């Protein structure tokens, strides 16, 4: 593990103690965050990270962090970017074509759409997919690439 809590900055130690006392959050989990990110990012973003893990699962939130090269500030955008779980990217492409995109949502029934191709050539330019397979086995978590 990283450096002992006694060697961390005074502000970090205060947050560790406060979070443990007020919320009963575990030191080991908080120290894991500090080791993966930094003490500064812990002070600025851990509360959001913890809440997201409670609401969406640690694996999904951690994979979201990996997508952004461990930039903890991106956790603040998670909920604005999250479109939902669709099982697979092609399921989201179908939803996008039928419910969001004005050009494709009213196509006549006799036309069919290749949703896999639609994901690969169009939709994935604006969205990305995160799969969780370590413990939750959930797939098709779709996020906007840019918060608008």
N, C-alpha and C positions, 0 to 999 in steps of 0.2 A: 504494500500500500504506500501511499505518498508520505509526506512528512507528518510527524506527530502534530496534534492540534496545538500543543504548547509552543511549537515553532512557527505557527501561522500568525498572520497580522492580527493586531488587537481587535480590529473591526470584525474580521472573519470569526475570531473566537467568540465575540459578543453575539453574532448572528447564530453561530452553532448552538451556543448555550440558550439563547432566547427561543430558537425554534424547538429545541429539545424540551425546554421547560413549558412553553406555551402550547405546543402542538404534539408533544411526545414523538417528534420525528427522530429517527435513528441516526446516531452519529456516523455509523459506517456508510449509510446511504448518502449522507451529506458529504462525507469525505470522498466517496467514489465520484460524486459530481465534481468536486474541487480538483481531483486528480485528472479527470477527463477534460475539464475546461480550465478554470483558474479560480483563484480566490475572489478576484474582482467580479467575474461572471457569477460566482456563487452569491455574492452580496446583491447583485443587480437582478438576477434571473431565477434563482432557485425556487422562490415561492411560486412563480408561474410554472416552472418545470414540474414541481411536486403536484400541483393541482391538475396539470395535464395528465400526469401519470395516473392519478386517481381516477380521472374521467375517461381516459382513452387507453390506458395500459402502458406500462413502462417500455415494453419492446417497441411499440409504434412510435412513442415519443423519442426514444433513443435512436431509432432508425431515421426519424426526421432530422435529428441533430447530425447524424452521419451524412445525410444528404447535403447538408450545408457545411460540411467540413468542420464540425464541432463549433460552430458559431452560435453560442448560447443566446445571443440576442434574437435569433430567429424564432425561439420559442414564443416570443411575444406575438408573432404572426400566425402561429399554428392554427388557431380557430378561424381566423379570417381566410386562411388558405385551404382549410380542410373542406372537401366536398362530400365526403362520406365513404362508406365501404360498399363496393359494388361487386365483390366476388372476383372480378377480372376487369382488366382495362377495356376489353371489348364490350362488357356490360355497360360501362360508363359511356363508351362511344355511342352505344345504342340510345342511352338516355339523352346524351348531348344532341344527337341528331333528331330525336323525336320531341324533345321538350325545350331545348335551349336555342339551337341554331335556327334562325328564321328561314334560311335557304332550304333546309332539309326537313323541317318538322311537319310540313303539310304535303309531303310527296304522295302521289296517288298509290294505291295499294298494289298496282301491277308493277311498280318499280321496287327493286330490292337494293339494299345497301350492304356492302361488304364492311362490316363494323371493324374487323381486324385491320383491314387496309385503312379505314377511316382513322382509327387510333394512330396507326403508324405514320400516316402521311399528313394528317391535319391536327387532330386533337392533342397528340403528345407534344406538339410545339408549345401549347399553352398550359398543359397539365403534366404532372408526373405521378407515378404509382409507387407505393411502398407496400411490400408484402411482409408479413410477420410469420415466421415459421419455427422459432425456437420453442415457444410455449403456447402461444395463443392460436396458432394456425389460422390466421385470418389473412385474406388476400384482397387485393383490389382497393386499398385505401388510396383515394385520389385527392390530390392537392393541386391548387392553382400554382403556377410557377411565379406569378407576380401578384401581389395584393393590389387590387385596384380601387 
